[in-house]
Amino acid sequence: MKTKVTLLVAIVSLGLLVSCTKYPPGVTRLQEDLVVYTQVDLQKDFNQFKTFAIVDSIAYIDNKDSGHFLNADAQTVLDQIIMNMQNRGFVKVGKNDTPNLGITVSMIKTTSTTVYYPGWWWGYPGYYYPGYWGYPSYNYYYPYYPTYITSYSAGTLIIDLADFINLTEDEQIPIAWFAHIRALLTGGHTLDQVKLSIDQAFIQTPTLKTNAN
């Protein structure tokens, strides 16, 4: 593994994956600013995918509660993700139209510091289980070594991209790409900054595009 860390960018490369962490434009304070972290399987040829579907609301999880919400701001977040996927050549379809890719979106806020392992919130009530997509007996999994984040105290938006074409024989749905946007829910960031951070997540992943159309 080779790791290169600077003040603004940390890139970790290991075998089949690439991950990037970056601060969106205009940031000045490390502790309070939005941080965009992405990870993708470099062996994944996204040209095999044509369609995607996205959840109809954002799952919300904190220390005391969980559920879903869809207000104007949440819809703006979903629309920004949709726009970026369409700009990369993917076609949006309904969840019942056998999409090649499925996008889940969650907002996590806790007040305690903890070690994070991708997927721990999947056991929470209200999160989007594989049954939402029509795969009730399946589980999600990361086909690459996951990242660890020590705290969600500021709140984090998580975007997961599930691969429905390359299902495994043991009923696993691989997560082809994910993005974490840290430091939300603090009240100090505008919706435009959140949208820019979503754009940054896609900018950090140039392989996430298709010519399948």
FENMOMO-V317032 format. One record per helix or strand. SS is the DSSP state (@ for helix, = for strand). FROM is the first residue (numbers start at 1). TO is the last residue. If there is no record, write none. Layout:
# FENMOMO-V317032
SS | FROM | TO
SS | FROM | TO
This chain:
# FENMOMO-V317032
= | 2 | 5
= | 9 | 14
= | 17 | 22
= | 35 | 41
@ | 46 | 48
= | 51 | 54
= | 58 | 62
= | 66 | 69
@ | 72 | 87
= | 91 | 92
= | 101 | 109
= | 113 | 113
@ | 120 | 123
@ | 130 | 133
= | 139 | 141
= | 151 | 151
= | 156 | 163
= | 172 | 182
@ | 191 | 203
